[in-house]
Amino acid sequence: MNFKKQNIVLILVAALIVGFAGAYFGVKIAQPDQSNQEDSSSLQSALTDNGNKKTDQPENMDKVVQAYSLIKENYLEDVDDKKLIEGAIQGMLKTLEDPYSTYMDAETMEQFNETIESSFEGIGAEVSMKNGQVTIIAPIKDSPAEEAGLRPNDQILTVNKESVEGLDLFEAVEKIRGKKGSEVVLKIQRPGVSEPFDVTIVRDDIPLETVYSDIKTVDGKKTGVIEITTFSENTAKDFTDQLATLEEKGIEGLVIDVRGNPGGLLNVVEDILKQFVPKDIPYVQIEDGDGKKQRIFSKLEEKKDYPISVVIDEGSASASEILAVAMKEIGYNVVGTKSFGKGTVQQAVPMGDGSTIKLTFFKWLSPKGNWIHEKGIKPTIEVKQPDYFYSNPVQIEDPLTYNHTGEKIANIQVMLNGLGYDTGRDDGYFNKETESAVKVFQQDNNLKATGEIDQKTAGAIETKIVDKIRSGKDDRQLEKALDSLYE
């Protein structure tokens, strides 16, 4: 269970769907910064040109009007004009086969705008439509989804026993969102796990902080650690302030942690990269559909005078990848596992009636011109977490006992070993050592020491694993990022 933390498309909330990841739309281009007048102007021009580009009406466009008239005049029952028009829009977007190009009607946009201006409630998970499945990109740090053990690439099959098959993303989210204190049960299919399992989540307030910092001592050196959970409106300022505080305290190295960070506003990650990427190399490139590129530069004279590492995982996406690949290509270590792989840029376009189409306008490229879309960023130092970080919730109907075998037993053995209860093996065979380990665990946790694993014992094991992971113990990726600074 990768409980460490968070297309990139939505945060599931009670008042509505809102994602800090580019106002819930992956990487979003805001007003370009004017620190490089030539390049930022050309980028703004590209945005304007693309947004206002005139397209000749195709010869068969009258078929759409003909279909509309045919339905309105002849269909057996009354049909709402609005539904027909919005259905046509959604149908056009669906043919793009791009999960990042979507439509929000006026009602959804109104709810979205109300929610983004205030604190919000929900489960706290970024989701997208991936291969036709509602898919978790990552849970938000300290959210109910993180506490429940959701992790990147989990597929949601049902919500409170109702299937989400055939629903679009907004319809699925409508089922998942809800008020603080209310409960939702998601059936999850996890890659590599043969059977789906239920996850019960109690909705709560979703934390809005996006930057966390600390100082650790490594080989006698004061080392700053800054974690960025998403790139929202105030993230760059908070990052800059906290970095300045760390530097005032005399740090000799820095780790930037963007694990589980699904992305956010392009101008925000730009403002952070300007503090690290010198002016002789672009910190990002933007490419339009005609292959025209804008290279965006900082005014920074030289790199920081201390070593830096960046930590990523499969939940690091979009703006996180812009940061990570830029730092990698100017010579810093990137530690962890391969990132998500989102290399496109979306623009939200108002339709004049309160509705909005969010459409993919651009690719973003690394400083050296590489496109990481659907590939991800390979770390310079690959490090996986301990096996128990990747264990799964277990649902048990009949108790598991000595001499049983199976995937559930293997999963519990991994968790018990991670908690310090030696099972002697983790291949799914319920041996005597596993029985003894279960008994000791039960005794230590005020459970009846039967040596059998029922749902109560399995639940207690899972809870202890969640607590250990969230405590930060055995975080091999962060440890390696820290150690690699001074190697």
N, C-alpha and C positions, 0 to 999 in steps of 0.2 A: 504494500500500500504506500504509494508515494504521497505522503501527507505533507511534504515540505511546503507546497503551496498550490498557480493559475494557468470560430475563428473568431474564435476571434470575433465572433459576431455578437454574442449577447451575454449579459449577466441576467440571471433569472431573479426578478424582483417582484415584490408584492404589488406595488403601485403600477409597475410595468417592467418591461424589458429595458435594461440600460446597461451598456457596456462602456467602461472607461476606455476600452481598446478602440481608440479612434471614434469616440462617441458611438460606441458599439459596432463600429464598422472597420475593424482592422486598423491599418495605417491610413490616416486621413490627412490630406494636405490642408493645412490652415494657411493663413497669410504668410508667404515666405518672409523670412527675416531679411533686413536690408543691409546686413553686414558686408555682403558682396553684391554691390549694386547691379553689376552686369549680369551675373548669373541668376540672382533672385528675380530680376526683372524678366529675364527670358523664361524663367519657370512660371512666373505669374502670367506672362503672355501665352505660354503653352496652355495653362489652365483656362484662360479666357477664350483662346481660339478653339479649344476642344469643346468648351461648354457652349459656344455659340455657332459651331460649325453647321452650315446648312447642308442638308441631305436631300438630294432629288427624290421625289416620291416615286417609288417603283410602279411599273405599269399595272401590276396586279393588286395595287393597294385598294382598288375599288371592291375587291373581293371581301375585304374586312367590313366595309359599309354594307355590302350586299348581304353578308352573313348576319350582321346586326339587324337589318331590316327584315330578313327572312324569319329570324327568331321572334322579333317583336310582333310581327303581323300574323304569324301562323302557328306559333307554339301553343300547345294545348292549354297551358296555364299562363297566368300573368308573370312577367319577368321584370325584375327591377333593373332600370337602366344602369345604375351605378355598379351593380354586380357584374353586368355584362362587360362594361368598359374596363373595370378593374381586373376582371378575369382575363381580358385580352392582354392587358399590360403584364400581368403575372405570367401568362403563357409565353409572351415574347421573351421575358427574362429567363424563363425556365429553359428555353431552347439554347441559351448561351452556355448551359452546363457549367456555370460559374457560381459557386456557393457564396461568393462575396458580392454579387450583384443581386440586389433585392428591392422589394417595393414595400413601403409602409403607407397605409391609408391615413386619412386625416385624423381619425380617432386615435390610432396607434401613435401617430406623431405627437398629438396633444398630450397623451399620457406620458410619452417619452420625455417631452420638454418639461413637464411638471416634475418628473422624477429626477432628472439629471441636475436640477437646481437644489436638491435637498438630500438629506441622508435617506437611506432606503433599506428595505427589508427583503429577505428572500433566502435562497440557499447559498448564493455566492459562488456560481460556477459559470465560466465562459463556455458557450456551446456554439456549434455550427452544424450545418448539414454536410455530411461527408459521405460520399458514395451512397446517397439516398437515405442515410441513417442520421438521426439526431445524436450528435457525438460531443462528449465532453472534451474541451481543449485543455482546461486546467481549472482546479478550484482556486479561489482567491485566498490569500493568506489569512488565517484565523477565522475563516468562514465556516458555517455549518457543513458545507460540502467537503471542505478539507478535513474537518473533524470526523466526518462519516467515512472518509477514505476514498472518495472519488478521485480518479486520476486521469491523465490524458489518454484519449482514444477509447475511453469507456463509451459504449453505445447504450442509449436509453431505449428500452423495448416497450415498457408500459409505465404509466403513471397512475398510481392507485388502482392497479389492475386493468386500466383501460389502455389498449394498444395505441401507439402513436404512428403506426404504419400508415402511410398514405397522407399524413398530415404535413403541411409545410412547417417551416421552423417556427413561425409566429404562433400557429395553432398549437404546436407542441408546447411551446413556452407558456401559453395561456393556461395549459393544464398544470404546469409545474409551479408557477408562481403562486404566492399566497401570503397571508398576513403573519407577522411575528407570532411565534408560539404555536402556530398550526403545524400539522404533521403531513408529510408527503412520503409515499413509498414508491421508489423507483426500482424497476427490474432492470438490471445491468448485465450486458454481455461484454465481458472483458477479453481482449485478444489473448490467446494462449490458454484460456480457461474454457473447458468443454461445456460446462453448465452455467446458465445465467443465474444470478442471485439477486435477492432483494436488499435494498439499502433504505433504511428508514431515516429521514432527516427532519429535524425540527427547525423550521424557518426562524430566522433571527435578524437582528440588525447586521448589516454588512459593513465592515470597517472601511473607512474612506482614506486612511493614511496609505501613502504609496511609497514612502522612503523611510528606511530604518537604518541606523548606523551604530557602530560599536567599535571598540578598540581591543585588539587581542595582542598578546605578546608572543612572538615567534623568534626563537633563537636570540632572545634578549632584545628584539627590535619591536617597537610599537607599530602595529599594523592596523590600518583602518579597514573596516568592512562596511560597505554600503549595499543594502538590498533594495532593489526597485521592483515593486510588485506589478506596476502598470505605468504607462506614460499618460497621465491625465493633465489637466490644465495647470495645476500648481506643482507638478513633479519636478520640473527643471529648477524652479526657485528653491524648493525644499532640498533638492540634491546639492545645489550650489552652496546653500547655507550650511548644510551638514558637512560637506567636504571642507569648507573654510574652517569650521570648528575643529575638524580632525587635523587639518594642517597646522592650525594654531597650537594644537596639543603635541605637535612634533612627530607625526607619523612618518615612518621610513618606507612604507609600502602600502598598497591599496588593493583590495579585492572588490570588484563590482559583481554583485550576484543578481542575475536576471532569470533564475530558474523559475519556471511556472509563470513567467510574465508574458501575457498574450499580445502585448503591443500597445498601441495607442496613437497619440497625435504625432505627426511627423515633425512639426516645428519644435516639439518638446524634446524629442531625442536629438534633434539638430542642436538645440541649445546646450545639451549635455556634451555632445561630441565636440563642439567648438572649444571645449576646455581641454581636450586631449589630442585632437588630430591637427598637426601643423598645417600651415597655409599652402605648402607645396604639393599637397595631395587632396583630392576631394573627399569629404567624409561620406558622401552618397552621390549617386547619379540617378537621374530620372529619365526614363525613355518612353516616348509616346508610341502610338501604333504605327507611325511611319518610320520608326527607327531613329528619330531625332533625339539627341541626348542633351540634358542640362547637367553640368558638373558643378556641385555646390561646395564652396570652400569656406574655411574659417579665416580669421586674421591672426591666428596664434603663431608666434615666432618659433617656438620649439616645444618639444614634449616635456612632460613633467620630469623632475629630477629624481623621481623614485620609481621603483618597479611596480607594475600593475598586472593583475590577472582578472579575467572575466569568467564567471561560472554559468554554464547553460545546461539545459536538459531538454527532453522532448516537449515540454510545455513552454519553452521559450520561442516566441513567434513574432514575426512582423517587425515592429519597431525594436524589439529586443534583439532581433537578428541584425538589424541595421547597425546597432551599437556593437554587437559581438564581432561581426565580420570586419567592421572598420578597425576595431582594436586589433584583431588578428592580423590584418593586412599591413598594419604599421609596426608589427613586430612583437605584440604582447601575446602571452599565453592565454588560450581559451581552454578551460578545464570542464570536464563533465561528459555528457553524452550528446549525440547528434540532435540538433534543434528541429523544430517543427517543419519549417520550409514554406514560408509565405512571402512571396516576392512581388506582390502587386499592390497598387495604390488605388483607393476608391475615393470618389467624390460624391457627396450627397447633393442632389439637385432638386430643389423645390419645384413642384408641378403647378403651383399657383392656386390650388384649392386646399392647401394644408397638407396634402400628401407629398411624399418624397420618393424619388428613385435614387438608390445608391448604386453607382455603376463603376466598374473597373475602368479607369482612364489610362493608367500607366503601369509600367514595371519600375521597380527600383533596383539598382545595381550596386554592387560593392565599389569601394574606391578604385579597384583594379578592373572594374567592368564585369564582374561575375554575377550571374543570376542564380540565386539559391532556391528558386521556387520549386516546390515538390522534391527538393533534394536535401534541404537543411544545411546547416553548417557543421562540418566535422571538427571536433575539438583538436587542438594541438596536443593535449594530454587527455586521453580517454580514461575516465574513471566511472565505474558503476557504484551504486550504493550497496551495502550489505544485502544479502538475499531477502531478509525479512522486510526490507523496504518495499519489495515487490510482491508480498504475500497478499492474499485475497480474503474477503469475508467468507465465512463458512456457514451454510444453513444445514441443520441436522434434523432429520425426522426421527430415525432410530439411532440410539447411541452407538458410537464407534468403540469397538473393544478389541482385546488381544486377538491376533491372528487375522484381523480384517486387513484389506488392502484397498488402495484407491487414491485418487487425486486429493480428496479432502484431507486424508490422513497425512499425505506428503506436505500439504500446505500448513497443517497444524504443527507438524514436526519442525518445519522451517521457523515458525513463530516461536515455538518453545525453545529451540536452540538459540534464537535471537534474544530471548529473555533470560538465558543462562540455565535452562533446564535441559540437560543433555539427553537426547533421545537415542544417540548412537547411530542414527541414520536419518535420511530425509527422502527416502525413495518410495514412501507410501505404504510400507509394510509395518503393521502395528505389532512391534516386538515387545519383549518384556521390559527393555529399557525405556521404551516409550510409555508403557504402562506405569513404570516407576516415576518417570518424569511428570506424568499427569497427576499422580497421587501427591507428589511434593507440591506441585503448583496449587492443587486444590487445598491442601493443608495451609499453604501460605496465604490463601485468599478466602479463608473461612467458607470453603465449599466442602460438601461431603466427599471424603477421599475414597472414591470407588475405583479410580484408575480408568474409568470409562469417560468418554467424551460425549456429553449431551449438549443441547443447545446452550444451556446456562454456562457450562464450562468453556465452550467454544467462544461465547460472547465475552467472557471475562478475559480470555487469552487475547482476543482482538483488541479489547479496550486497553490492555497493558501495552500491546505493541504500538497502538496509536499514541499513547502517552509517551513512550520511549522515543518514537520518531520525532514527535513534536517538541521534545525536550532538546533536540539538536545533538544528542549523543550519537557517536559512530557516523558522523557526517563526513564520509571519506572524500567527497568531492570538494567540500570547503577546506578540509584539512590539506588536501593536495594543492589546492589553489594557494593557500597560505604558504605551504612549504616551498612551492615552486618559485616563489618570489625571490628567494635568496639562494637558490641552488646555482 
